[in-house]
Amino acid sequence: MTNTIDDKTIVKDYFNATGFDRWRRIYGDGEVNKVQQDIRVGHQMTIDTVVGWLESDGNLSQISIADAGCGVGSLSIPLAKAGATVYASDISEKMVAEARERAEKALEDTSKLTLAVGDLEALTGKYHTVICLDVLIHYPTEDAAEMIAHLASLAESRLILSFAPKTCLLTVLKKIGEFFPGPSKTTRAYQHKEKDIVKILADNGFTIGRTSMTSTRFYYSRILEAVRTPAE
């Protein structure tokens, strides 16, 4: 996984430097430019979709969740607030520090939320649900397969993923620099064919449950809920 190691280093350095300042603004509520506002709206739509799925199940207070690649806690904090036991990790120390600060302000009781610095490959344990949103964009498909397999091994019941779908339109947008615009863009942006992700999940014993698509002008995210297939 040489490419993954290279990409991992790029991502870690980016999100501990210029990327951190950029994405903290996008994930916050301060003033941003029109493109960043569009991405903020799209990202929040993805978060709201996943939180809505889990809340509709009616058992959040009874399950454990791993938020792999938690960023500044946009998903982890509302899930912990809703009663879930959440273990959240991110490769960026700055992102985790920001998440911790936001959690202390948003949660009366932070005992439900554990935050840690670490990459996806280092994540261990067993969780009812493993969630990985907007992280696959940093992995080429051949390496994403290994990463998804690892996350699947940690999920007792369910794995929820989001990824940038590979379509002709989005490929063109990416090539002309509109997919993730901005002069300080330093991370590679990988798109994935949905059929490839579905096959990887099936190979690891999961079938597709709920699905959703978030689409704004500059933000595209396909969300898949994969449920562990019962043993025969």
C-alpha positions in Angstrom: 0.0 0.0 0.0 2.7 2.4 -1.0 0.3 4.9 -2.4 -1.7 4.8 0.8 1.3 5.6 2.8 2.2 8.5 0.6 -1.3 9.8 0.6 -1.6 9.3 4.4 1.5 11.5 4.9 0.1 14.1 2.6 -3.3 14.1 4.3 -1.8 14.2 7.8 0.5 17.1 6.9 -2.3 19.0 5.1 -4.8 18.7 7.9 -2.2 19.8 10.5 -1.4 22.9 8.5 -3.3 24.9 5.8 -6.0 22.3 5.5 -6.9 22.5 9.2 -7.6 26.2 9.0 -9.6 25.9 5.8 -11.7 23.0 7.0 -12.2 24.3 10.5 -13.8 27.4 8.9 -15.9 25.2 6.5 -17.1 23.0 9.4 -17.8 26.0 11.6 -20.4 28.8 11.4 -18.2 31.8 10.7 -18.0 33.7 7.4 -16.7 31.8 4.4 -16.7 32.3 0.7 -19.4 31.0 -1.6 -17.6 27.8 -2.5 -16.8 27.0 1.1 -20.4 27.8 2.1 -21.6 25.3 -0.6 -19.3 22.6 0.7 -20.4 23.4 4.3 -24.0 22.9 3.4 -23.3 19.7 1.5 -21.2 18.2 4.4 -23.9 19.1 6.9 -26.5 17.4 4.7 -24.5 14.2 4.8 -24.1 14.5 8.6 -27.9 15.2 9.0 -28.7 12.2 6.8 -26.6 9.8 8.9 -27.8 11.2 12.2 -31.3 10.9 11.0 -30.9 7.2 10.1 -29.5 6.4 13.5 -32.0 8.4 15.4 -34.9 6.7 13.5 -33.7 3.3 14.7 -34.5 4.3 18.2 -31.6 2.6 19.9 -28.8 5.1 19.9 -28.4 5.0 23.7 -27.8 1.2 23.5 -25.1 1.1 20.8 -21.4 1.8 20.4 -20.2 3.8 17.4 -16.7 4.3 15.9 -16.4 7.5 13.9 -13.3 6.8 11.8 -11.9 10.1 10.5 -13.9 12.3 12.8 -12.5 15.6 11.8 -13.7 18.4 14.1 -16.5 16.2 15.6 -19.3 17.2 13.2 -20.8 13.7 13.5 -19.4 12.4 16.8 -20.7 15.3 18.9 -24.4 15.1 17.9 -24.3 11.3 18.2 -22.9 11.5 21.7 -25.4 14.2 22.6 -28.2 11.8 21.4 -26.9 9.2 23.8 -24.6 6.9 21.8 -21.2 5.8 23.1 -18.8 7.1 20.5 -15.1 6.5 19.9 -13.9 9.1 17.5 -10.4 9.2 15.9 -8.6 11.3 13.2 -5.2 11.3 11.8 -4.8 15.1 12.4 -3.9 16.2 16.0 -5.3 19.6 15.3 -8.6 18.3 14.1 -8.9 16.1 17.3 -8.0 19.1 19.5 -10.7 21.2 17.8 -13.2 18.4 18.2 -12.4 18.1 21.9 -12.9 21.9 22.3 -16.2 21.8 20.5 -17.4 18.8 22.5 -16.6 20.5 25.8 -18.8 23.4 24.7 -21.6 21.3 23.2 -22.0 18.5 25.7 -23.0 18.7 29.3 -21.5 15.2 29.8 -18.5 14.2 27.7 -18.2 10.7 29.1 -20.0 9.3 26.1 -17.4 10.6 23.7 -13.8 9.4 23.4 -11.5 11.3 21.1 -8.1 10.0 19.9 -5.4 10.7 17.3 -4.7 7.8 14.9 -5.1 6.7 11.3 -7.7 4.3 10.2 -5.4 1.3 10.0 -4.6 1.7 13.7 -8.2 1.7 14.8 -9.0 -1.4 17.0 -11.9 -2.7 19.0 -15.5 -3.9 18.3 -18.4 -1.5 17.7 -22.0 -2.0 16.8 -21.7 0.6 14.1 -18.6 1.9 12.3 -18.9 5.2 10.3 -16.4 6.6 7.9 -17.6 9.8 6.1 -15.8 11.8 3.5 -12.5 9.9 4.0 -12.5 7.5 1.0 -11.7 10.5 -1.2 -8.1 10.1 0.1 -7.8 6.5 -1.0 -7.5 5.0 -4.5 -9.9 2.1 -5.0 -7.3 -0.6 -4.7 -6.2 0.7 -1.3 -9.8 1.6 -0.2 -10.6 -2.2 -0.4 -8.1 -3.0 2.3 -9.1 0.0 4.4 -12.8 -1.0 4.1 -12.0 -4.6 5.0 -10.3 -3.4 8.2 -13.2 -1.2 9.2 -15.6 -4.0 8.4 -13.7 -6.3 10.8 -14.5 -3.8 13.6 -18.2 -3.5 12.8 -20.4 -6.0 14.6 -23.7 -5.0 12.8 -23.2 -2.1 10.5 -20.8 0.0 8.4 -21.7 3.4 7.0 -19.5 4.9 4.3 -19.6 8.0 2.1 -17.5 8.6 -0.9 -17.3 10.8 -4.0 -19.0 8.8 -6.8 -17.1 8.4 -10.0 -19.3 9.7 -12.8 -18.5 11.3 -16.1 -19.6 14.7 -14.9 -17.6 14.6 -11.7 -14.6 13.4 -13.5 -14.7 16.4 -15.8 -15.3 18.8 -12.9 -12.3 17.3 -11.1 -10.1 17.7 -14.1 -10.9 21.4 -14.5 -10.3 22.0 -10.8 -13.8 22.5 -9.6 -14.2 19.4 -7.5 -12.4 20.8 -4.5 -11.4 24.3 -5.6 -8.9 26.6 -4.0 -5.3 27.5 -4.2 -4.2 25.6 -1.1 -5.6 22.3 -2.3 -2.8 19.8 -1.6 -4.6 16.5 -1.2 -5.5 14.1 -3.9 -9.2 13.5 -4.5 -10.1 10.0 -5.5 -13.5 9.1 -6.8 -15.0 5.6 -6.6 -17.5 3.6 -8.7 -20.4 2.6 -6.5 -20.4 -0.9 -7.9 -16.8 -1.3 -6.7 -17.6 -0.2 -3.2 -20.7 -2.4 -3.0 -18.6 -5.4 -4.1 -15.9 -4.7 -1.5 -18.6 -4.6 1.2 -20.2 -7.8 -0.1 -16.8 -9.5 -0.1 -16.6 -8.6 3.6 -20.0 -10.0 4.5 -22.2 -6.9 4.2 -25.3 -6.1 2.2 -26.6 -2.6 1.4 -29.4 -1.1 3.5 -30.3 2.5 3.2 -28.6 4.8 0.7 -28.6 8.5 0.0 -26.9 11.0 -2.2 -25.8 14.5 -1.2 -25.3 16.8 -4.2 -24.6 20.5 -4.2 -22.6 22.6 -6.7 -19.2 21.7 -5.3 -19.9 18.8 -2.9 -20.9 15.3 -3.9 -21.2 12.4 -1.5 -22.8 9.0 -1.9 -23.8 7.4 1.4 -24.2 3.7 1.9 -25.4 1.8 5.0 -24.0 -1.7 4.9 -25.5 -4.3 7.2 -23.7 -7.4 8.2 -25.2 -10.4 6.4 -26.6 -12.9 9.0 -24.8 -16.2 9.0 -26.7 -19.1 7.5 
